Amino acid sequence: MSDFIRRIWSDDQGQDIAEYAVVLAVILVLVVGTIRLIGANSDTAFSTTASAIAQ
């Protein structure tokens, strides 16, 4: 039993997957935040441009 626990404790593959998951989550948060920020600003810019063209 102690040999099994020692193998699980020293297994690094699970840690690698967790690290990749954390990095992916951070990247997703940054991308979503950037899209929301740019989306709000670009919506205003497109509305202003459309109003100027319509006149």
N, C-alpha and C positions, 0 to 999 in steps of 0.2 A: 504494500500500500504506500509506504513512504517513497519507494522508487517511482511510482506513478505520479505522486504529488510533486516530486522533484522534477520530473520531466515536464509536467504542465507549467510549473513555476519558471523554468528556464526556457520555455518555448517562446521565441520572439516573433513568430508569424502573426499572432493576434495583435501584438502591439503595432506592427507595421500597418495592418488594416485599420486600426483605430486612428493612427496618425494620418493616414490618407483620408479617412472620413472627416476628421477635424479640418484638414486643409481644404477639402472640397466644400464643407459647410461655410468656411470663411470666404472662399471665393464666390460661392453662390450669394451670400449676403451682400458682398461688395457689388456684384453684378446687378442684383435686383435693386439695390439702393441707387446705383448709377442710372439704371434705366428709368427708375421712377423720377429721379431728379431731372434727367435730360428730357424725359417725356413731358413733364409739366412745363419746362421752359420751351421746348420745341412746339408744343401745342399753342402757346401764346404767340410765338413767332409766326407759325403758319396762319393763325387767325388774323394777325395784323397784316400779313402779306395778302391774304385772301380779301380782306376788307379794302386794302389799297388797290388791288386789281379790279375789284367790283365797282369802284367809283370811276 
